[in-house]
């Protein structure tokens, strides 16, 4: 494995990590688009280093012909001496598991057991413009940073409600979590081997990649791009799955809800004690007063509901601890052409 030092030209190996779930119509178009970018990079003469690209496709338990398309691409890659590797899951484990598998495979090495110098994580639907790979490589060469990440500067084409909730999510994450996630940040990024290895070595099973990228640190540069429509097909993200994803990410990197619950409980306890003292004094001075039935029922229902909500919040954290202690793998491989 080579390193970028000074102005000396190096031959760098780059893994293109591609999580896939029911992306049958997009695989070939994706491969051809990235291949075209590779050719322009090799022919441009603008780069200090030379780059040798390989691919790691992760089939996340697709139910269509995604795996068959990946295998066809692997055959084409063998013909033009491009390494195309794949991992197929036994079922759908989710994008986070697919990202984890690709990063671990890149860190471990898919070509002669030797890890690559760099890795690019991107989606197969071409919403992550392949043309940005060249810009990322130029920025890494110029700055010597550890990672170059992409962020969307617009959400053109997205429903307004979804965009509003996305912005709210980033505000809450950055305000209450120990990490900072740039608004519009996507999974599309170029990373050096040190960062790839640091992420691969993280043992947790409940993973939120955007948070992990920020948590591990490393010097980060950013490139911006406009929102791009999918090449083909519909997004796999539903309103519920996005909501669940946001909740998971927030809980994985923030303990502020637990602190808030504790603080609120303390305030209520102190307030209740003060109110009790006042009622005792009123009773001693003015005599016994008949309490209102409606107000009593409302207070009981309010605080009962609040207690249940807080217990549910605590349950979310305990549930994650329970899942982590089981020690189950993040994913299960069913098939792969990566030799151990």
C-alpha positions in Angstrom: 0.0 0.0 0.0 1.4 3.4 -1.0 1.1 6.8 0.7 0.9 10.4 -0.6 4.0 12.2 0.7 5.2 15.5 -0.5 5.1 16.1 -4.3 6.3 12.6 -5.2 4.0 10.8 -7.7 2.5 7.6 -6.4 0.5 4.7 -7.9 -2.7 4.6 -5.7 -5.3 1.9 -5.5 -8.9 3.0 -5.0 -11.8 0.9 -4.0 -15.3 2.0 -5.1 -17.7 0.7 -2.4 -21.3 0.4 -3.7 -24.2 -0.6 -1.4 -27.0 -2.0 -3.5 -30.6 -3.0 -2.8 -32.9 -3.8 -5.7 -30.8 -1.7 -8.1 -31.0 -4.0 -11.1 -31.6 -1.3 -13.7 -28.8 0.9 -12.4 -25.8 -1.4 -12.0 -24.5 -1.4 -15.6 -25.2 2.3 -16.0 -23.3 3.0 -12.8 -20.3 0.9 -13.8 -20.1 2.5 -17.3 -20.3 6.0 -15.8 -17.6 5.4 -13.3 -15.4 3.7 -15.9 -15.8 6.8 -18.1 -14.6 9.0 -15.2 -11.7 6.7 -14.6 -10.6 7.0 -18.2 -10.8 10.8 -18.0 -8.8 10.8 -14.8 -6.1 8.6 -16.4 -5.9 10.7 -19.6 -6.2 14.2 -18.1 -2.6 14.6 -16.8 -4.0 16.9 -14.1 -3.2 14.5 -11.2 0.0 14.1 -9.3 -0.6 10.4 -8.7 -1.9 7.6 -10.9 -5.0 5.7 -9.8 -6.0 2.1 -10.2 -9.7 1.5 -9.5 -11.5 -1.6 -8.3 -15.1 -2.2 -7.2 -16.8 -3.7 -4.1 -20.5 -4.2 -4.7 -22.6 -5.2 -1.7 -25.9 -6.8 -2.5 -28.1 -6.1 0.5 -30.4 -9.1 0.1 -32.0 -7.8 -3.1 -35.2 -9.5 -4.4 -34.7 -8.5 -8.1 -31.8 -9.3 -10.4 -29.3 -7.0 -8.8 -26.8 -9.8 -7.9 -27.0 -11.2 -11.4 -26.2 -7.8 -12.9 -23.3 -7.4 -10.5 -21.9 -10.8 -11.6 -22.2 -9.7 -15.2 -20.2 -6.5 -14.4 -17.6 -8.7 -12.6 -17.2 -10.7 -15.8 -16.7 -7.5 -17.8 -14.2 -6.3 -15.3 -12.2 -9.5 -15.6 -12.0 -8.9 -19.3 -10.6 -5.4 -19.0 -8.4 -6.2 -16.0 -10.6 -4.3 -13.5 -11.2 -6.0 -10.2 -14.9 -6.2 -9.4 -15.7 -7.9 -6.1 -19.0 -8.4 -4.5 -20.6 -9.6 -1.2 -24.2 -10.8 -1.2 -26.2 -10.9 2.1 -28.5 -13.7 3.2 -31.3 -11.2 3.6 -31.8 -7.4 3.7 -29.9 -6.1 6.6 -30.1 -2.4 5.7 -27.8 0.2 4.1 -25.8 0.7 7.2 -24.8 -3.0 7.3 -23.9 -2.8 3.6 -21.7 0.2 4.2 -20.1 -1.7 7.1 -19.4 -4.7 4.9 -17.9 -2.7 2.1 -15.6 -0.7 4.4 -14.5 -3.8 6.2 -13.7 -5.5 2.9 -11.7 -2.5 1.7 -9.8 -2.3 5.0 -9.0 -6.0 4.9 -8.0 -6.0 1.2 -9.7 -7.6 -1.8 -6.7 -7.8 -4.1 -4.0 -10.1 -3.1 -4.8 -9.5 0.6 -3.4 -6.0 0.3 -5.7 -3.1 1.4 -6.2 -0.2 -1.0 -4.8 3.3 -0.4 -8.2 5.0 -0.8 -11.8 4.1 -0.8 -14.8 5.9 -2.3 -18.3 5.2 -0.8 -21.2 6.0 -3.2 -24.7 4.9 -4.2 -25.5 2.8 -7.3 -28.5 5.0 -8.4 -26.2 7.8 -9.8 -27.6 10.3 -7.3 -23.9 10.7 -6.3 -22.4 12.1 -9.4 -19.3 10.0 -10.5 -17.7 13.2 -11.9 -17.1 14.3 -8.4 -14.6 11.5 -7.9 -12.0 13.5 -9.9 -12.6 16.6 -7.9 -12.3 14.7 -4.7 -8.9 13.2 -5.7 -7.7 16.7 -6.8 -8.7 18.2 -3.4 -7.1 15.4 -1.5 -3.8 15.8 -3.5 -3.9 19.6 -2.9 -4.7 19.6 0.8 -3.3 16.3 2.0 -6.6 15.7 4.0 -7.8 12.3 5.1 -11.2 12.5 3.6 -13.2 14.5 1.1 -16.9 14.3 1.6 -19.8 15.5 -0.6 -22.7 17.6 0.5 -25.9 18.6 -1.3 -26.4 22.4 -1.5 -30.0 22.0 -2.6 -32.9 19.6 -2.2 -34.5 20.2 -5.5 -37.0 17.6 -6.4 -37.6 16.5 -2.8 -41.0 17.0 -1.1 -40.9 20.2 1.0 -42.0 18.4 4.2 -39.1 15.9 3.8 -36.6 18.7 3.3 -37.9 20.6 6.3 -37.6 17.5 8.6 -34.1 16.8 7.2 -33.0 20.3 8.2 -34.6 20.0 11.6 -32.7 16.7 12.1 -29.4 18.2 11.4 -30.1 21.1 13.7 -31.0 18.8 16.6 -28.1 16.5 16.0 -25.6 19.4 16.0 -27.2 21.0 19.0 -27.6 18.0 21.3 -25.0 15.5 20.1 -21.2 15.3 20.8 -20.6 15.3 17.0 -21.3 17.8 14.2 -22.8 16.7 11.0 -22.8 19.2 8.1 -26.2 20.0 6.8 -26.7 18.2 3.4 -23.9 15.7 4.1 -24.4 12.4 2.2 -22.6 9.1 2.4 -20.6 9.9 -0.8 -17.0 10.4 0.3 -13.3 9.6 -0.5 -11.3 8.3 2.5 -7.7 7.3 3.0 -6.8 3.9 4.4 -6.3 5.2 8.0 -9.9 6.4 8.2 -11.3 3.3 6.5 -9.5 1.1 9.0 -10.7 3.2 12.0 -14.3 2.8 10.9 -13.9 -0.9 10.1 -12.5 -1.5 13.6 -15.5 -0.1 15.4 -17.3 -3.1 16.9 -20.8 -1.7 17.4 -23.7 -3.4 15.6 -26.2 -0.4 15.8 -24.5 1.8 13.2 -25.2 5.3 11.9 -22.5 6.0 9.3 -23.0 9.8 9.1 -22.3 10.0 12.8 -19.5 7.5 12.7 -17.7 9.5 9.9 -17.9 12.6 12.2 -17.0 10.8 15.4 -13.7 9.2 14.1 -12.5 12.7 13.2 -9.7 13.0 10.6 -9.1 16.1 8.4 -12.1 16.6 6.2 -12.6 18.7 3.1 -16.0 19.2 1.4 -17.2 19.3 -2.2 -20.7 20.6 -3.1 -23.2 19.4 -5.7 -26.8 19.9 -6.7 -29.4 17.3 -5.9 -29.6 14.7 -8.7 -32.5 12.4 -9.6 -32.1 8.7 -9.5 -31.1 7.1 -12.8 -33.9 4.6 -12.6 -36.4 3.2 -10.1 -37.8 4.6 -6.9 -36.2 5.4 -3.6 -36.3 2.6 -1.0 -36.6 5.2 1.8 -40.2 5.6 3.1 -41.3 8.3 5.5 -41.3 5.7 8.4 -37.8 4.3 7.5 -36.4 7.8 7.4 -38.0 8.7 10.7 -36.6 5.5 12.3 -33.2 6.3 10.7 -33.2 9.8 12.2 -34.3 8.5 15.7 -31.6 5.8 15.6 -28.9 8.3 14.6 -30.0 10.7 17.4 -30.1 8.1 20.1 -26.8 6.5 19.0 -24.9 9.7 19.5 -26.8 11.7 22.1 -27.5 11.1 25.7 -29.2 14.5 26.1 -32.7 13.0 26.1 -31.8 11.0 29.2 -30.4 14.1 30.9 -33.5 16.1 29.9 -35.7 13.3 31.4 -33.7 13.4 34.6 -33.8 17.2 34.8 -37.5 17.4 34.1 -38.2 14.7 36.7 -36.2 16.7 39.3 -38.1 19.9 38.5 -41.4 18.2 38.8 -40.4 16.6 42.1 -39.3 20.0 43.5 -42.4 21.6 42.2 -44.6 18.9 43.8 -42.8 19.3 47.1 -43.4 23.1 47.0 -47.0 22.6 46.1 -47.5 20.1 48.9 -46.0 22.6 51.5 -48.4 25.3 50.2 -51.4 23.0 50.5 -50.5 22.0 54.0 -50.1 25.7 55.0 -53.5 26.6 53.4 -55.2 23.7 55.1 -53.8 24.7 58.5 -54.7 28.4 58.1 -58.0 28.2 56.1 -59.3 24.7 56.8 -59.7 21.7 54.5 -60.7 22.5 50.9 -62.5 20.1 48.6 -60.2 19.5 45.5 -61.6 19.6 42.0 -62.2 16.2 40.4 -61.5 17.3 36.8 -58.2 19.0 37.6 -57.1 16.0 39.6 -57.9 13.6 36.7 -56.1 15.8 34.2 -53.0 15.9 36.3 -53.0 12.2 36.8 -53.4 11.5 33.1 -50.8 14.1 32.2 -48.1 12.9 34.5 -49.0 9.2 33.9 -48.5 9.8 30.1 -45.3 11.7 30.8 -43.9 8.9 32.9 -44.8 6.3 30.2 -43.1 8.5 27.5 -39.9 8.8 29.6 -39.9 5.1 30.2 -40.2 4.5 26.5 -37.3 6.8 25.9 -35.2 5.0 28.4 -36.3 1.7 26.8 -34.9 2.8 23.5 -31.4 3.2 25.1 -31.7 -0.1 27.0 -32.9 -1.9 23.9 -29.7 -0.8 22.0 -27.6 -2.0 24.9 -29.5 -5.3 24.8 -28.8 -5.7 21.1 -25.2 -4.8 21.5 -24.6 -7.3 24.3 -26.0 -10.1 22.1 -22.9 -9.8 20.0 -24.7 -10.7 16.7 -22.9 -9.8 13.5 -23.9 -6.7 11.6 -24.7 -8.9 8.5 -24.5 -12.4 7.3 -22.8 -13.2 4.0 -24.4 -15.7 1.7 -22.1 -15.4 -1.3 -18.9 -13.5 -2.3 -16.1 -13.7 -4.8 -13.6 -12.2 -2.4 -11.0 -14.8 -1.5 -10.0 -14.9 2.1 
